[in-house]
Amino acid sequence: FVDMFREVGYLIPKESVHIDMHWIVRDDMFPKNSKGEKKLTLQLTSHVKLSIVAGTYGDSLDPDFDFTRGPPDMIVGMNAGLYAYSSWRDVISYLYTHPNVTGVFTDYNEHSGLNCASLGGSKARKSLKMNPFRQPRAMPVYCMNLPQFSNGFIYVFNEQEIE
């Protein structure tokens, strides 16, 4: 995905927008060539920077999301499974206490997405819809008879109006 974000960076007006992305990954997903470091920073374009950090919020990372410039504008979790992983508790609590920070999450199936979206309240639950950017091919799941797609359903916590 790094090359894709670099290309997007070329489309953004340089003089008015600067983007700092911070990807949080599990320790086992961190690039193997990092020489033991737990943080990697890449300057993709003159105004787009990407930091990859290994860890889990509330465990090895500060749940206040402070990356030198203050709190994030948005938190994104792909195929998050908020109910399935206790590591999301700090993120959900953070979104409750910071209503100006938007959380966007995807899930594999509608049932899971509906349950996870309910953690963000009725507005988040009502935001659940099929993700137009999902993987187009359904994933076979033999233990249940529900349609399942990678990033199949999307929902939003603390949805904001754009001026």
Residue pairs with C-beta under 8 A, 6 or more apart in sequence:
2 42
2 44
2 50
5 21
5 44
5 48
5 50
6 44
6 45
6 48
8 48
9 19
9 44
9 45
9 47
9 48
10 45
12 19
12 45
12 47
12 48
14 46
14 47
17 47
18 47
18 48
18 49
19 47
19 48
19 49
20 49
20 51
20 67
20 69
21 48
21 49
21 50
21 51
22 50
22 51
22 52
22 53
22 67
22 72
23 50
23 51
23 52
23 53
24 53
24 54
24 55
24 56
24 57
24 61
25 52
25 53
25 54
26 54
26 56
27 38
27 54
27 55
29 54
30 38
30 40
30 52
30 54
31 40
31 52
34 40
38 53
38 54
38 55
39 51
39 52
39 53
39 54
40 51
40 52
40 53
41 49
41 50
41 51
41 52
42 49
42 50
42 51
42 52
43 49
44 50
51 67
53 61
55 61
56 87
57 63
57 65
57 87
57 90
57 91
57 94
58 87
58 89
58 90
59 87
63 90
63 91
63 93
63 94
64 71
64 94
65 71
65 72
65 75
65 94
71 98
71 101
72 101
73 101
73 102
74 101
74 102
74 103
74 104
75 91
75 94
75 95
75 101
75 102
75 103
75 104
76 103
76 104
76 105
77 88
77 91
77 103
77 104
77 105
77 106
78 105
78 106
78 151
79 106
79 107
79 108
79 150
79 151
80 88
80 105
80 106
80 107
80 116
81 88
81 107
81 108
81 112
81 116
82 88
82 92
82 105
82 116
82 119
83 112
83 115
83 116
83 119
91 103
92 119
92 120
92 157
94 101
95 101
95 103
95 120
95 157
95 158
98 158
99 158
100 158
100 160
101 158
102 156
102 157
102 158
102 159
102 160
103 120
103 156
103 157
103 158
104 154
104 155
104 156
104 157
105 116
105 117
105 154
105 155
105 156
105 157
106 113
106 131
106 134
106 151
106 152
106 153
106 154
106 155
107 113
107 116
107 152
107 153
107 155
108 139
108 148
108 149
108 150
108 152
108 153
109 141
109 144
109 146
109 147
109 148
109 149
109 152
109 153
110 128
110 130
110 146
110 147
110 152
110 153
111 146
112 153
113 128
113 152
113 153
113 154
113 155
114 125
114 128
116 155
117 124
117 125
117 127
117 128
117 155
118 124
118 125
119 157
120 155
120 156
120 157
120 158
121 157
123 159
124 155
124 156
124 157
124 158
124 159
125 155
127 154
127 155
127 156
127 159
128 153
128 154
128 155
129 153
129 154
129 155
130 152
130 153
130 154
131 149
131 151
131 152
131 153
131 154
133 151
134 149
134 150
134 151
134 152
134 153
135 149
135 150
135 151
135 152
136 149
137 149
138 147
138 148
138 149
139 148
139 149
139 150
141 148
